[in-house]
Amino acid sequence: MIRARRFRAESGRHALSGVVLLLVALFGSACGQEGGSRHEEAKAKRVARRPTVYTVNYPLSYFAQRIGGAGLEVVFPAPPELDPAFWVPTPEEILAYQKADLILLNGADYAKWAKLATLPKEKLVNTSVAFRDSFIVIPNAITHSHGPSGKHSHAGTVFTTWIDFTLADAQAQAVYEAFLARGLADSLTLRRNFEALREDIRALDDSLLALTRGQRKLPLLASHPIYQYFARRYAPNLVSVTWEPGEAPSEAQWEHLSSLLKERGVAWMIWEGEPLAATRKRLSQMGIHSVVFDPCANRPTTGDFLSVMRQNLRNLRAIYRD
């Protein structure tokens, strides 16, 4: 202001205007730099953040992790002690599903909670749509309970699709195509990982077909009504009861089994988990041997989906040995 008084008023006004414009320019530049910095920081965070994929069962979680690799965060929040088919997530867990970049559904009426929850449709991928015309439906079934999952029935659409390895292959392909369509990872990486997974799944199918070749009519018993897709492809002469590995069968269940033996002459029973020692012993006394084929719906305590399925095949060799 002291210097401004030495000039004419008009000159002073021009000088003041110049100072104002300079300050505006400097301030605007600083804001632009700050805004640009914020933009770049936000962009960097988006790039650094791995896309999140939520699943409703462990097989889909395994497929997603194999295909997406380290570039994806795959989340399957069901507690290990519960059957994911009948597990219901908490409101907080449902909110996490809603925030995910993608939600993988098994389809075939699996995880009924997903139909009741408000989940973004654009994020949902039903991995069994391609073969829905070949779903197996049970018209009626006994309501029962096991463990903390509570009472439930296996009536309706059979949902353990993945233990027919051709259907598991189709579900893995649906996961791959969903990742590819949404650009969740580099396309070459996705393709390479998917082909490696597909090779493993098809090897399981080839091995099981080779194992059962020539013995498909062998009468078998399943401890639980979850093996229908497995039976249709590999062991069509299989019937199911509704027994639980960790529970002692009732006398009524033993009587029902005795009547089945008279009709079918069954020598092998397939279990989803290791039966009680007393149950195994009594079955053995009846001429029935037990073998475990774990569907691996939930995360195993050791190994992964592939190692569990390979162990299942080794277990089945006891039935189909020469």
PyMOL commands that set and color helices and strands:
alter all, ss='L'
color gray80, all
select helices_A, chain A and resi 4-6+9-48+58-71+91-99+113-116+121-123+129-134+147-149+161-163+165-182+187-212+228-234+251-264+277-285+305-320
alter helices_A, ss='H'
color red, helices_A
select strands_A, chain A and resi 52-55+73-75+102-105+124-126+137-138+143-145+151-153+156-157+220-222+238-240+268-271+289-292
alter strands_A, ss='S'
color yellow, strands_A
deselect
rebuild
show_as cartoon
